Amino acid sequence: MNRYARQVILPEIGAEGQARIGAAHLLVVGAGGLGVPVVQYLAAAGVGRITLVDPDLVEETNLHRQPIYGPHLGRPKAEAAAEFARTLNPDVAVAPLVAWLTPDNAPGLVADADLVLDCADSFAVSYILSDCCLAAGRPLISASVLGLSGYVGGFCGSAPSLRAVFPDLPDTLATCASAGVLGPVVGMFGLIQAQMALAVLVGLTPSPLGQLIRYEMQGFRSSAFRFDDAPEPDEIFPFLAKNDLQANDFVVELRDEAEAPQPAARHARRHRVEDFGPGGPRPAAGQRAVFACRSGLRAWRAADRLRPHWPGEILLLADPPIILTGEPR
């Protein structure tokens, strides 16, 4: 019997839907607690090609929520997950990319895919992917989980972007490494991402694009809303690739020398977030302001403080490259 018989028999799928699934090329960014169930179930469903991006190695602390990596301690997650997926379903081509997702490589990766899944543990990666997907017209399925709660939603493509729904800094700056996460909770959100991706591929209605779902699993509560008409923000602070820095940029390194002995650029000046505001430092006319920190969070805060007092271009730089899985920001 055909391995896909139980899903092909569904009237919502059928032979035509299965053909769409088999012809699809998906970009999955992050092979951690979200990415593991995403890759498992999309490979099992017969997705034609998956490009899997993650720079991390498997660590023992990953295993409670990423159980496929038990035999693979010390190996790159992307390679171990690709090997698992190929064993699960030899019909699926999985290309691992052991690399950071950055503003440099994101546009090409997004343009080459039919649909993008954001399974990263980094708000910066989420916004970079949203910006690229909005520009390229690609659907984005994004999730974020911390502790016992989180959200999952369908953005871009035919829907507003992540920035339209979350135009401001996150409420919390914690990560799974600093605040913890329960394995089944993050796995559940990954499964919903996989289901949303399949729904987009086969054209189920209502579309998950424009839909956001929240779950709070301590009290087993859920909520959902549609954001089809959410306006895009009038102004954004885009993330900049380090290679795109210019000699004339007003580059601000927000980390001290203990955290970053080498600043983001040789001509960067060191400041604190609190230095910016009324009477604070300003770029010269014609300069771009570039704020740099480890994850981009402090950079965004500094940009917010500068904007009311300076009208020029403001960019953010996450350096070293964007954190994908689990490290403190």
BELWORA-V920556 format. One record per helix or strand of 2 or more residues. SS is the DSSP state (h for helix, s for strand). FROM is the first residue (numbers start at 1). TO is the last residue. If there is no record, write none. Layout:
BEGIN
ss=(SS SS)
from=(FROM FROM)
to=(TO TO)
END
This chain:
BEGIN
ss=(h h s h s h h h s h s h s s h h h s s h s s h s h s)
from=(5 14 25 33 49 60 67 77 93 106 115 123 139 149 162 176 183 211 221 242 250 269 273 289 297 314)
to=(8 23 29 45 53 62 72 88 97 111 118 136 147 156 165 179 202 216 226 244 253 270 275 293 307 318)
END
